[in-house]
Amino acid sequence: MTFFVLVTDEVDERGLSDLSGDPDFVVDRIDDSSAPEFAQSLARVHAVIVRSATTVDAAMLEAAPELKVVARAGVGVDNIDVDAASRRGIAVFNAPSGNTMAAAELTMALILAVMRHVAEADRSVRDGEWERSRFQGVELEGRTLGLIGAGRVGGEVVTRARSFGMEVIVYDPYLTDSRARELGFRLTDLDVLLESADVVSIHVPLTSETEALLGAEELASMKSSAYLVNIARGGVVDESALAEALSHGRLAGAALDVYETEPLPADSPLRQAPNLVMTPHIGAATQDAQVRVAAEVAQRIRDALTAGDLSAALNRAALD
C-alpha cells in the first residue's frame, strides 16, 4: 500500500528522509493551506505533519477522509483540535524530546541575558555609548533557581543550573519525591518557590490548570530582586500583571520567548516594560532540534501506518 503524507510549515527535510526515501510513502509539501492543491492533497492523505503555523481544526479533519495520523513536529499541540481528531479515530502525535536541548539552552541564555543586561548593553554600544556602570548585573553562583515543572526540559535546565553553582527547588505536583532526589533537587509548593527563588523558570504546558498560573498575586509574592523566565507557553503568565510589576520595580527583570498572542500585538504592554528581554518563540529554533523533531514524527508516522503502533499517541486513551 502507498501512504500519502502532507507536510505543512517549515519541517526539516533531512529529518523526513526516512519517509521521502521510502517507495511506500509519497510526501507532499504544501505550506499554503488556502491553495487549491492543499485541499486536493487532503482528500487522499493518510498523515499530516505540521508545526505551529497550520491549524488542524475540525473542518480540516473533515476534508481528509483517509486521514489516520496528525503529527506536530514539536511539543505543544495547541494548534490541533485533539478532541475532534479523537472523535474521528485519528491519532495525534508530537515530538516531545527533540526540542529538549534547544529549549534548555535557551532558558539558560535568557537567564544570563536578563541578569547581565546583555540586550540593553548591546543597544547602548551600538548607539555609541560606553556606560559600564549602568549595566551592573548579578551572578548565578549561590542563587536559587525555582522551576515550575521539571519534565524533560526542566530536568536539563537543572543540570545546567547546577553547573553554574545554583541551588534548585521545584514545584511539580506530578513528580515524586524519589524522582526529585534522583535528579538532585528539592520539591516544594508554589507559594514557597515564588517567595524563595531568585530566578523562576516556567516549564509546563498550557492547560486549564496552568492558564494564568502566575497572575498579579503570584508575581507580587516574588522577591523584588527576582527574575522570571518563560519559554513554555505564554498563557501561563498574566502579561498585563507582569508588565505592571516590571514597570513598578516589583521584579528585577524578566525574559520571555512565548506570549498569550503570537506574534506579539503592537499594543501589548510588554513592549514598554523595562528590564524585559523578549525573543520570538525560538525555543526550538536550532538546526539540530528541527532535524530531531522531524525524524521523531516521521518514525511515529511510519510505525502507526505500517504497524498500527499508536502507543505514543497523545490521544491513545480516547482511541482505545
C-alpha positions in Angstrom: 0.0 0.0 0.0 1.1 3.5 -0.7 0.8 6.0 2.1 0.4 9.7 1.4 1.9 12.3 3.8 1.2 16.0 3.6 3.8 18.3 5.2 3.0 21.9 6.0 5.0 24.7 7.6 8.8 24.5 7.7 9.6 20.9 8.7 13.2 20.0 8.1 13.5 17.7 5.1 16.6 16.0 6.5 14.5 14.6 9.3 11.9 13.3 6.9 14.4 11.4 4.8 13.2 8.0 6.1 9.7 8.8 4.7 10.7 10.6 1.5 13.2 7.9 0.6 10.7 5.1 1.1 8.8 3.8 -2.0 5.8 3.1 0.1 5.4 6.8 1.1 4.6 9.8 -1.0 5.4 13.0 0.7 3.8 16.3 -0.5 5.0 19.6 0.9 2.4 22.4 0.6 2.8 25.4 3.0 -0.2 27.4 1.9 -3.4 25.9 3.4 -5.5 28.1 1.1 -4.0 26.8 -2.1 -6.2 24.5 -4.2 -3.6 21.8 -4.2 -3.7 21.7 -0.4 -7.4 20.7 -0.5 -6.7 18.2 -3.2 -3.9 16.6 -1.2 -6.1 16.5 1.9 -8.6 14.4 0.1 -6.1 11.5 -0.1 -3.6 11.9 2.7 -3.1 9.3 5.5 -0.9 11.6 7.6 -0.3 15.3 8.1 2.8 16.9 9.6 2.5 20.4 11.0 4.5 22.8 13.1 2.8 25.9 14.6 1.6 27.9 11.5 -1.1 25.5 10.4 -4.2 25.0 12.5 -5.7 21.5 12.3 -9.3 22.1 13.1 -12.5 20.0 12.7 -13.1 21.4 9.2 -9.7 20.4 8.0 -10.1 16.9 9.5 -13.5 16.6 7.8 -11.8 17.3 4.5 -9.4 14.4 4.9 -11.5 11.2 4.8 -8.4 8.9 4.7 -6.5 10.7 7.4 -5.2 8.4 10.2 -2.4 10.5 11.8 -1.7 14.1 12.6 1.8 14.8 13.8 3.2 18.0 15.3 6.9 18.5 14.7 7.3 20.0 18.2 5.9 19.6 21.7 2.7 21.7 22.0 -0.4 20.7 20.2 -2.4 23.9 20.8 -3.0 24.3 17.1 -4.5 20.8 16.8 -8.1 20.0 17.7 -7.3 16.8 19.6 -10.9 16.1 20.6 -12.1 16.4 17.0 -9.3 14.1 15.9 -10.2 11.5 18.6 -13.8 11.5 17.5 -12.7 10.6 14.0 -10.3 8.0 15.2 -7.3 10.0 14.2 -4.1 9.6 16.2 -2.3 12.7 17.3 1.5 12.6 17.8 4.1 15.2 18.9 7.8 15.2 19.3 8.4 15.6 23.0 12.1 15.0 23.2 13.5 16.6 20.0 13.4 20.2 21.3 14.6 19.4 24.8 18.3 20.5 24.5 17.4 23.6 22.4 14.8 24.7 25.0 17.1 24.1 28.0 19.9 26.0 26.4 17.7 29.0 25.5 16.5 29.0 29.1 20.0 29.5 30.4 20.7 32.0 27.6 17.7 34.1 28.7 18.6 33.9 32.4 22.1 35.1 31.7 20.9 37.8 29.2 18.4 39.4 31.6 20.6 39.1 34.7 23.6 40.6 32.9 21.6 43.2 30.8 23.0 41.7 27.5 20.4 43.1 25.1 20.4 46.6 26.6 24.1 46.8 26.8 24.4 45.8 23.1 22.0 48.5 22.1 23.9 51.0 24.2 27.2 50.2 22.5 25.6 50.4 19.0 24.3 53.8 19.9 27.9 55.0 20.6 27.7 54.9 24.4 30.1 53.3 26.9 28.3 53.2 30.3 29.7 50.2 32.0 28.3 51.1 35.5 24.8 51.2 34.1 24.8 47.5 33.3 25.9 46.1 36.6 24.4 42.6 36.8 24.2 39.8 39.3 25.7 36.3 39.2 24.1 32.9 39.2 26.5 31.4 41.7 24.9 30.8 45.0 21.4 31.9 43.9 18.2 29.8 43.9 16.5 28.7 40.7 12.9 27.8 41.1 11.5 25.6 38.4 7.8 25.4 37.7 7.7 22.0 36.1 10.5 19.5 35.8 9.9 17.4 32.8 12.3 16.8 30.0 13.3 20.5 29.6 13.2 21.3 33.3 15.4 18.3 34.0 18.1 19.5 31.6 17.8 23.0 33.0 18.6 21.6 36.4 21.8 20.0 35.2 22.9 23.3 33.6 21.9 25.5 36.5 23.8 23.3 39.0 26.9 23.7 36.9 26.6 27.5 37.5 26.5 26.8 41.2 22.8 27.4 41.7 20.6 25.7 44.2 17.4 24.3 42.6 13.9 24.0 44.0 11.0 22.7 42.0 7.2 22.9 42.0 5.8 19.9 40.1 2.7 18.2 41.5 3.2 15.2 39.2 6.8 14.5 40.3 7.5 12.1 43.2 10.0 12.9 46.0 12.1 9.9 45.0 12.4 11.2 41.4 13.3 14.6 42.7 16.1 13.2 44.9 17.4 11.2 41.9 17.6 14.4 39.8 19.2 16.3 42.7 16.7 18.9 43.7 14.1 19.7 46.4 10.4 19.7 45.8 8.3 22.4 47.3 4.9 24.1 46.8 4.3 27.0 44.5 4.0 29.6 47.2 7.3 28.7 48.8 9.0 28.6 45.5 7.8 32.1 44.4 8.9 33.5 47.8 12.3 31.8 47.8 13.6 31.8 44.3 16.0 34.4 42.8 15.1 33.1 39.3 11.7 31.5 38.5 11.7 29.5 35.2 8.5 28.0 33.7 8.4 24.6 32.1 4.8 23.5 32.0 2.2 23.0 29.2 -0.8 25.3 28.8 -3.8 23.6 30.3 -6.8 24.6 32.3 -4.7 24.1 35.4 -1.8 26.2 34.3 -3.6 29.0 32.5 -2.8 32.3 34.2 -0.9 30.3 36.9 1.2 33.4 37.6 -1.1 36.4 38.0 -0.7 39.7 39.9 -1.0 38.0 43.3 1.7 35.4 42.5 4.0 37.9 40.9 3.6 40.1 44.0 4.8 37.3 46.2 8.2 37.1 44.4 11.2 38.9 45.6 11.7 42.4 44.1 15.2 41.2 43.2 13.9 38.1 41.4 13.8 37.4 37.7 11.1 35.5 35.7 11.8 33.4 32.6 9.2 31.7 30.4 9.9 29.6 27.3 7.0 27.3 27.9 3.6 28.8 26.9 2.5 32.4 27.0 -0.9 31.9 28.7 0.8 30.6 31.9 1.7 34.2 32.8 -0.6 37.2 33.0 1.2 39.6 30.7 -0.5 42.7 31.9 0.4 41.9 35.5 3.9 41.1 34.5 4.3 44.4 32.6 2.9 46.3 35.6 5.3 44.5 38.1 8.3 45.4 35.9 7.2 49.0 35.4 6.8 49.5 39.2 10.1 47.8 40.1 8.4 44.9 41.8 10.6 42.5 39.8 14.2 42.9 38.8 13.6 41.6 35.3 12.0 39.0 33.1 12.7 37.1 29.8 10.0 35.7 27.5 10.1 33.5 24.5 6.3 32.9 24.4 3.2 35.1 24.5 -0.5 34.9 25.0 -1.0 36.0 21.4 1.7 35.4 18.8 3.0 37.4 17.0 3.1 39.9 19.9 0.5 42.6 19.3 1.6 46.1 18.7 -0.4 47.3 21.7 1.0 44.7 24.1 2.0 46.3 27.4 5.1 44.1 27.3 6.6 46.3 24.6 7.0 49.2 27.0 8.0 47.2 30.1 11.6 47.8 31.4 14.2 45.1 32.1 12.5 42.7 29.8 14.2 40.5 27.2 11.9 39.1 24.5 12.6 36.6 21.7 10.1 35.5 19.0 9.3 31.9 20.2 12.7 30.5 19.2 13.0 27.8 21.9 13.1 25.1 19.3 14.9 27.1 16.6 18.1 25.3 16.3 19.2 23.2 13.2 19.8 20.2 15.5 16.3 20.4 17.1 14.5 20.7 13.8 16.1 17.6 12.4 15.4 15.7 15.5 11.7 16.6 15.8 11.1 15.9 12.1 12.8 12.5 12.4 10.8 11.7 15.6 7.4 12.4 14.0 8.5 10.6 10.8 9.2 7.5 12.8 5.9 7.7 14.6 4.0 8.1 11.4 5.8 5.1 9.9 5.1 2.9 13.0 1.4 4.0 13.0 0.7 3.5 9.3 2.7 0.3 8.7 2.4 -1.5 12.0 -0.6 0.1 13.7 1.5 1.3 16.6 -0.3 4.1 18.4 1.4 3.6 21.7 2.9 7.2 21.6 -0.3 8.9 20.6 -1.4 11.8 22.8 -5.0 10.7 22.5 -4.3 7.0 22.8 -6.9 6.5 25.6 -9.6 8.1 23.5 -8.8 6.0 20.5 -8.9 2.8 22.7 
